[in-house]
Amino acid sequence: MFRERSDYYGTASSSSCKPYSVFGIHGIAGSGKSTLANYICDHEKKAEDKHFNLIMFSHVSVTFRVEKIFRDMLREITGIQSDKDIESLGKELMEKLKGRRFLLVLDDLWVKGENQKEREILLDALGAGENGSVILVTAQKEDAAKALGAREKEQMLMPDLEEEEYLSLFMHHALQGTVDDAGRFEWFGRTIAKKLQRSPIAAVAVGRRLQIEKNINFWKDTAENHDVLNDTMGALWWSYQQLCGDTRRCFQYCSVFPKGYRLKRDELVSHLDSTRVYKHHKFTIHDLLHELAERAAGSDFFRIDDLSGLPAKDILLGVRHLFVGSQNVAQAAQTVEKNLDLGNLRTLIIDETNTSTNRKQRRHDLEKTFDRLFKRLRKLRVLIIRLGSNPEELSFPGSIEQMKHLCYLVCSSLNNYDGTLILPSIFNKFYQMHAMFFYLGTSVSYPHGMGNLIRMRHIQHVFPNIGRMTSLQTMHYFSVKKEQGYELKQLKHLNKLRGHLEIFGLGNVGSKEEAFEANLASKKRVTDLELYFFDGRTKNPDIEAEVLEGLCPPKELQALTIRGYRGSRYPSWMLSGQQHPDAPKHLRRLELMHCSSPLASFPEDSELFMHLHELFIRGWEQDSFPENMQRLVSLQILDIVGCGHSKSTMMEVLPTLPQSLKKIGISQCNVLSRTCQEEGHENWQKIQHIGRRDSGAFILLNLSFFFVHDVHMHASSLCPAGHVSGGLR
């Protein structure tokens, strides 16, 4: 690491008055520069002797835009995507940097004469940081970091891997899960690896494709007959050619987005069966893969990153899928109308950076622009509009009815202003609509009859009579209300739902029979279920117990959360698996939050608990913890939060814990937290076995702060980011 350099935390490279130093990593595309930079960031975040107060990452690429870099930095600092203008962004950033030592990665930086002024604006803002700050530049050429002030000794050329190291990398990706009888796969693998010119990205791309094809003849043919692998782009092209036709088309679609664009997973691939891990993930495409996608896409796809100075002749008339990056929607619309045959356009993505604060004028401008544009997009299938700022109220014009083939609609905004999005009455006749998402920080006013859109597969908001949409696959939540169209029975025939599902307002359900009408057991692809009893509470423990009894989840459920349940008992499908063959059998995660029902002990014959890996108990309102916790023979993670409010001394004593336990977290439990740290105390003794066979064990305890007890090494370098950040807030 650069920590080993004696001058690593010295003053600036170019001038002693600057509080930062500039380091550069340069090398050919695909050599691992960005991977190394990310590794350095992760290493510094986990370091025990933290030098940096802030660690930030911004993908710059060919188009150097200081406004984007400012937004990226502020997003990493605050966790919020700012919608301010560049002057305000600069002022806010300088304020955030004052007195703080930072590490900033400028990934894939290109130097051009026309961006010199913007580089100066960036460096002036970074001058607000504390001495010892570092700018780390990754680039294909050495002059990129040099332009920011890096000296020769502060530059590093990415070295080639040694032959055996490269072979090891390649075979790691190519042989995973492959049974290599007599070493035949490795024999051909060596020949293939020699062709790849020690390109890391080629090793990963080709290796993973070979890992999928476990046919030895395929490996032999690749080794003997594909000299295209001798070139990095050729190797990527070969890997692309091995994809099926539908997947190749999806890959081509990625070319419409700019390099370095942060893609939301669900904008490319809708929810699959297992969604928890990737639910909110964003991705960027490697520049070489982006170039490959552009080559494969041909003339059907076109992208306008900057409207200024764009010759009309550069836009091909046959374009079907278009991305426009612009200061404002009106400007983008004018360019599209002027230079394209809108009647043939199938996809239109407008990415706006307008940050206007005049919300009334903003509404007028947007509605006028939408009205004019929608009239001409008669064959459009996909419309994605990202607004820099949204008005107090926005109505989609009636001219949207011209887009009768529209099947995918997204409208989002950088900010979260309160407001209302109003859809016209004609919207309930968009029978081809498959997916619809509005991320505007607003409420949405839907017309009556939205339940008629029976081809809908993915929605964000819920409206009356959703039970008619039997093709639904993704619905993040459903709220039970005492209104027509919001009854729990609306879920009865939605058996194609998959992934994550939250059900609110279960306090409005009056009986076991009513709960049974939800038919949850038939939703076989729902893997993560959350049940909320807070809203519309019946205040009758027996009724809540009957309702939960009737909400038997599907057999393949992996994660279950029950919140606010105050029933008199737990359901039989949870406690007696043998009596319920269709109840969950392989539940891996269970969270009980603010539940008062007496789960006195864990049953011996319940398969639901036997495979449990994670148990979260939050706001426990009982006089003691469940007994016989040692029966949870597969439990690896136990998290106890806010269970110190009971006056019972039984809540101050941990139960006997299973030997399988690897990690335990305790917070907001004053006595329990303290005694777990007192050597020799009963609670201290009960946690000593945790992680003895696993160096990744950690314990989080909370008095007025978090105390970290680690069996073998520092916990900050081991615990999952979500667990730690969630606890520390």
N, C-alpha and C positions, 0 to 999 in steps of 0.2 A: 504493500500500500504506500501511498504518498506520505503516510505518517512517518515512514522510515527516513525521509529526506530531512537533512538537518535544517534546511531553510523552509520547511513546509508551512510553518506558521509565521513566516517573516512578513515584512510589509510588501507593498505592491511591487510588481516586476518593473513597471515602466516609470514609476514615480514614487518617491518616498512619502508623498503626502496622501497617497491612496491607502485605504484600510484593507485592501484585498490583494491577493496574489492570483495570477492567471496561470493555469496549467493546461496543456493540450495533449490529447490522444488522437493520433491520426493514422490512417491506414485505408486500404481498399474497402469498398462496400462489402459487407458481410463478414468482416474479419473479427467481429465481436466487440467493437468499441462501445456501443450502447449497452451491451450486456455487462461489460466491465464497469462502466459508469454506474449502472444500477446496483451492481454488487458493492461498489464503494459506498453508495448512499445507504444501502442496507447495513453495511458494516458499521458505518458511523452512527446510525440510529441505534444500534444495539450495543455500542461501546460503553463500557462501565465508566470510563473517564471521559465523559462527553465534552468535546471541544466546541462543537457547533450548537448554537441555540435553534437555528433554522436550517432545514435541508430541503431544497427545492429543485424541481426538474422541469425543464421546458424543451419540447421538441421544436427546433427552429426551422430546419429544412431550407430549401432554396429561397423562398420568400421570407425575408427578414422583416418581421413586423413587431416593433417594440410594444405596441398595444397588446398584442397576443402574449408576449413574454410577461408583461406586467400582470395580465389576467391570470396566467398560469401560476406565477409566483404568489399572488394574493390568494388564489384558490388553495394552494398548498399551505399557506399560513393560516387562513381563516376557515377553510372548508366550504366556502361559499363562492359561487361564480358571480363576480361583480359585473354590473351593467353600466358603470360610470364611463365618462369620456376620458380620453388619454391624459389630460391635464390633472383631472381628479384622481385617476389611477396612480399617476406618478407621485402626487402628494401623499396619498394614503400609503403607498409602498414605502416611501422614505420615512414616514412616521413609524411604520411597523419595523423597519430595519434599525432604527436608532437604538444604540446600546446593545445590539445583538450581533453575534458572530454567525455568519451564514456560510453554507456550502450551496452554490448554485451550479447546476449542470445545464449547459447549453448544448443540447444534443443535435448533431448533424448541422453544424454551422457552415454557411457558405458566405464568402466575402465578395462583395461587388461594390464598385465605386458609388452606385446610387444609394446604397444603404449606410454610407458613412455617417450621415447626420443622425440617423436613428441609433446607430451604435453609440454615438456620443451621448445621446439622451439616456440610453440605458446605463452607461458607465457613470454618468452624473448621479443618477438615482441610487446606484449601488454604492456610491461614495458615502451614503448615510450609514452604512454598516459599521460594525466594530472592527478594530484592528485584529488581524489574524483570519479574516474571512477569505474564502477561496472561490474562484470561478473556474470550473472544470469544463473545458471545451472538447467535444468530440467532432471530428471532421475528416473528410477524405484527404484534405491537403493541409500541409503544415502552416500555410499563411493565414488560416482562419484564426487560430489562437494568437498568432503573432500580431494580427490586426487589433486585438484587444489588449496587447501589452505583454504577452508571454515571451520570455527570453528562450534562447536555444536550449539551455540546460533544463528548462521547465517543459520541454516537449518530449513525448514518447511515441515512437513508431511501434504500432502493434506488430509483434514478432510472429513469424510463422511457427506453427506447432511442429515439434519434432515428428518424424515419420511414425514412430511407435505411439506417441501421444495422440496423433491424429487418427491412427487406426483404432485406438481404444475408444475415442469419441465416436467414430463412425459405427463401430460394432456395438457400442452401448445402445444406440438408437435402432440399429438394424436387427439385433438378435434378441431384443426383449421378448420373453415369452416363447421363443422359438427353440424347439428341441433340435440340437445340432448333432445328429448321429454321425460319428466318425469325422467330425470337423469339416463336413463338406460345405456347409454354409460359410464358414469362416474362410475356407480356401477361395471361394469365388468373391467373398466380401473383400479380401485383401486386394484382389485385382481391381475391383470397382473403386476402392478407396484410393488407389494410386492414380486413377484417372481424374480425381476431383481436385487436384492441385492444392490440397490442404486448405480448402475453403470451408470454414466452420458452418456457414449457412447451407452449403451444398451437402455437407455431411449429415446435417439434421434432416433436410428435405428428402434426400435420396434414401438415407437410412430408414426413416419412418415409413416411406413407401415400400421398401423391401420388407420391413417388419410386418406389414399388412399382408403382403404376398409371400406366403410360407411355402410356395412351390419351388423346389430346387431347380427346376428347369427354367423358371423365370429368372432366378439369380444367375444361372449359367448364361442365358441369353443376354442379360444386361451386362455381364462381365465381358462377353466376347464380341457383341455387335453394336454397342452404343458409344461411339467415339464422341458424340455430342456432350458427354459428361466431362470432357476435358476442359470445358469452359464453365464458369460459375453460372452464368445466365442460361447456358445450354442445359446444365444439370437441373436448374429450376424448371426450365421448359419441359424437360423429360418428365419430371415429377408431376407437372400439371397435366401432361398428356395421359397419365395413368388414371386420372380421375374420371368418374362417370360423367355423362353429358350434362345432367342436371346440376351436378356439383361444379362443373366447369363454368356453366352459365352463372351460377351464384358468385363464383370467384371473379368473373368478369365484371359483375355489378359493382364490386368493391372499387373498381377503377374510377368510378364517377366521383368519389370523395377525394379531397386533396391529400397530399402526403402529410403524414403526421396527424391526421384528423382523428379525434377521439370518438370512436364508434361505440354506441351502446349495443351490447350483445343482442338485446331483444329487437333491435331495428334490423338485424341481419338474420337471426334465427329465433323463431318463436319458442316459447317455453317447451322444454322437453320434460320427460318424466322426472328427472332429478334436477331441480332448479336451485336448490339452496346455495350451493357453492358459487354459482355464476350469476345469481339473481340481479345484482347491481353492477356487474363488472363492465368496464369499458376497455377497449382495445385500440391499439394503433397498428397499422400494417407496416412491416419492414419496407424500407424504400425500394430494395431490389424486387421484393414481391409485388410492390405497387407498380413498378415498371413492367413486370411480367404481366400483371392484370391489364395494364394499358395496351400492351402489345397484343394480348389475346382478345381484347374487347372490340378492336376495330373501330369503324365509323359510327356504330350505333350509340356509343357513349361519348359524352363531351362534358368538359368541366371548364367553368370560368371562375378562376380564383380572384381575379382583379379586373373590374370593368373598365378601368381607365386605359385609354389608348388601345382598345381591342378592335382590330380591323374586322369589319363584317365578313370579309371573305374567309376569315379563319374558322367561322362556324359553318359546319357542313349541313346542308339542307336535309340530309337523311337522318339526322340525329333523332333517336327515340328516347334516350334517357339523359337528362341534363341536370347538372349541379351549378348553381350560381351563388358565389360569395359576393356580398355587396354591403355597402353602407346602409342602404334602406331597401325595403321591398319595392317601393315605387320605381326606383332606379333599375332594379333587377327586372321588373315587369316590362319596363320600356325597352330594355335591351333584348329581352326574349321576344317581345312582340315584333320588334323591328327586324330581327335577323333570322327568325325561325318560322317554319311552317308549323304553327301550334296545333293544327288539326291532326298531325301525326305523332305528336309527343305522347309517350306512355308514362314517363316518370319525370317529375319536376321537384327538385329539392332547392329551396331558397334558404340560404344561411345569412342572416342579417346581423350587422353589428351596431345598428342605430340605437342610441341610448337616450332618446328624447325624453324629457320630463314633462312636456306639455301633453298630458294624457288625453285631453278633449280633442285637440287638433290631431293627435295620433289616431284616434278612432276614426275621424273623418277621412284621413288619408288612407288608412288601411282598407276601410270598407269600399271606398271609391276604386282603389287599385284592384281589390279582389273581384269586384263586380265586373270590371272591364276584362280582367284576365280569365275569369271562369267561363265567360261566354264563348271563348275560343278554344278551350281545352276539351273538346268533345270526346276525344278518345283516351283521355288520361286515366291511368289505373292507380298510380301512386302519387300522392301529394304530401310533401313534408315541408312545413314552414317553421323555421326557427326565428323567432322575433328577438331583437335586441332588448326591447322593452314592450310591455303590453299596456293598453289603455284601461280605464276604469271599467269600460263595458265595450264589448265587441260583438257585432252581429255578422254572421256569414250571410251574404246577400242571396236573394232568391235565385240568382243566375247560376248558383251551384248546381241546379237541376240539369244544366246542360251536360254535366259530367256524369252521365248515366252509368258509365262503366267503372266508376271509382270504387276501388275495393280496399284501399289502404290509405288512411288519413292520420297524420300527426301534426299537431300544432303545439309548439312549446315556446318558452321564453326564458331568458337569462335570469329575470328577477322573479320575485314571489309576491308582487302586489296583489292585494285583494281586488276582486272584480268579478265580472260575469261574462261568460261566453254564451251567446244566444244562437241556437241553430234554428233555421227556418222550418216551417211546417212541412215543407216538401221532403225534408230529410228522412222521414219515416218510409220513403219509397225508394231508398237506395238499396235495392234488394241484392246487389252484387257485393255489398260491403262485407269484408272479412275481418278487418282490424281497424280499431279507432282509439287513438290515445291523445289526450290533451294534458300537457304539462305546463300550465300557465299560472299556477298558484291561485286559480280562480274556481268559482262554482260554474257548473255547466247547466244551462237551461235546455232540456230536450223537449221536442214536440211529443204529443201523445202518439201512441202506436209504434214506439220504437221496438217493441217486442215482435213486430212483424218481420224484422230483418233476420230471418231464420238461417241465413248462411253465415252469420257473424261467428267468428272463431275466437277473437281476442278483444277484450274491452277493458277499460280502466274504471269507468264509473258504472253505477247500477241504476236502472230505471224500472218502472212498473212492468209486471208481467214478463219478466226476463225468462220465465220458465218455458216460453215458446221457442227460445233460441237453443234448440237441442244440439246444435253443432259446436257450441261453445267449448273451447279448450282452456282458455286462460281467463280467469275472473279473480282478481286479487282479493276481493272481499264481497260479502253479501250482508246487508243489514236487515234484520227482521223488525218490522214495524207493525203497528196496529192499524194498517191501512191496506186497502184493496190493492193487490199486485205485489205486496212485499211480504206475503206469508212465507213461512218456512217451506211449504209445499212447492214453492216455485223451483226448488232445487231437485225435485223428484226425478225428472227425466234428463237432467244435465249430466249424463253419465260419461261424457267425453272430457270432462274437466280433468286437468292434470297439474302436477306440480304443487304450488302453494295455494292454500285457500283459507281465508279468515271468515268466520261467521260471528257477527255482532248481534246484540240485542236478544240473546237467548232468554233473558228474563221476561220477554214478551210471549214466550211459548207456554201454553197452559197445560199440556198433558204429554204423556209418553206417546200416545197415538199420533198427536200432532208432530212430535219430534221424529217419529218413525217415518213420516211422509217425506222427510228430506232424502231418504234412501241413500244415506252416505256409504253404506257397505257396497253399493254397486259402482261407486266411483273409484274403480280399481287403479287409476293412474294418479290419483291424489296421493302424494307422498309426504306432504307437510300440512298439518291441520291445526288451526288455532280456534278455540271456542271461548267466546266472551259472554259472561253472564251479567256484566255490570249494568247494562242499559235495561230500563223497564223492569226493574227487579220485582219479582212476585212476592218477595219477603216470606215465602213459604218453603222451608227446607225440603219438605217431602215432595213438593211439585218439582223443584229443581232436580232432585234425585231421580224422579221419573223421567224428566226431560233428558238428562244425561244418559239414562239407561236406553232411551230410544235413539240416541245419536251414535250408534255403534259404527265406528269408522271402518274403512276397507282393510282387508287382510294384509296388504302389502305396505301399509302406512309405515313410514320411517321416523317421523317426528310428530309429537303431539304436545300442544300447549293448552292448558285449561286455566282460565283467569276469572277470578271473582266468583268462583263456585262456592255456595254455602249450603249445599244439599246435606241431607242427614246421613248419607252413605255414598260410597263409591259404587259405580255400576258393576254388574256381574260380569260384563264382557271384559272388564279390566282385571278382575280378581280371579275369575274361574274360567280359564281359557278352554277347558275341556267341554264346557257346556255351550260354547260359542265357536263352532268351527270356522266361521267367517270373520271372526274378530282378529285384530292385529296380532301377528305371531313373531315379527322380527323388528319390533320397535327399538330404535337406537337412541332416540332422544326424547326425554319427558321433562316438561316444565310445569310446575304447579305454582301459581301465583295468586296470593291473597285468597287462598282456599281455606275454609274453616271445617270442612268435613273431616271426621276422625279416621284418617288412614293409619290405624293403630299399628299394623304390621304388614310386611310384604308376604303375599301368599306363596306357598311352596309349589302349587300346581299351575301357576299362571305363566304361560309362555311369553306373555307380553313383557314381563319383568326379567326373564331369564337372559334375554339378548340385549338388555339395555346397556349402552355405552356411556351415556351422559344423563345426569339427573340434576335439575335445577329446582331448588326450593326457595321461593321468594315470598316474603311477607307471611310466613307461616303463622297461623293464629291458633295453634293448638298448645297444649301444656307440655308436650314432649315430642321428640322426633319419632318417626316410625321405628318400631322395633325390628329386629332381625334383618338389618340392612346388609349383614354379611351374606344373605341369600342372593344378593345381586352379583352373581359370580362373574359377570362380564363387564361390570361397571368400571370405567376408567377415569371419568371426570365427575366430580361432585362440587356443586356451587351452591352455597347457602348465603342468602342476602336478606337483611332486614328481619331477622327472626329473634331479636332481642327485646321485644316489647312485652312478652308474656312475663308475669310475675312468678311463674312457676320455676323452681330451682331445677326441674327436669330439663328445661330448655338451656341450661348452662352446662349440660353434659352431652358430649358426642356419643352416639350409639357405637356399637362395635362395627367397624368398617370392613368391607370386603378386601381380601388380599390382592385382588386384581386392580385396585385403585392406583392410578398413576398421578393424578393431579387433584388438588382440592382448593377451593376458593371460599373464604369466609369474609364477609364485610357487613358493616352496620349491625354487628352482634357483639356488643362491648365486652361482656364477661367471657364469652366463648373465644373471642379474638385474643384477649389477654392471656387466658389460661393455656391456650394452645402454644404460647411462647414461653411459658414458665416451665423450665426444665424440671422434670420429675412429676409434674401435675398429671392427673389421670388423662386429661385431653391431650396433653403433650405426648404421652406414651402411645395414645391411640393413632397418632399420625406418623409415628417413626418408621413404620414399614412401607409407607407410601413411596413408590418410585425407587426402591432399593435395587430393582432390576432394570431401571430405566433412568438414564441420566437426564431425561427431559422433565423430571418432576418439578413442580413448583407449588407454593402455597401463597395465596393472597389473603392477608388478614387486615382488619380495619378497626382501629380505635377512633382517633380523630383523623387519621391518615392511613395510607396503605403501608403495611410492613411486609417486606418480602422475605420469606423463609425458603431457602433453597437447599435441597439435600446434597447436590453435587456441584452445581455451577450457577452462575448468575441467571436469574429467571428472565430478565429482559431480553436475553438472546435466544430464548427457547419458547416462550408462550405464544400462542396464536394471537395475531394482532387484534382481532376482534374481541378476544376475551379481555386482554389487558386494557385496550382503549375504552371498552365498555365499562370496566370497573373504575377507571381513573377519572371519569367525567364527574 
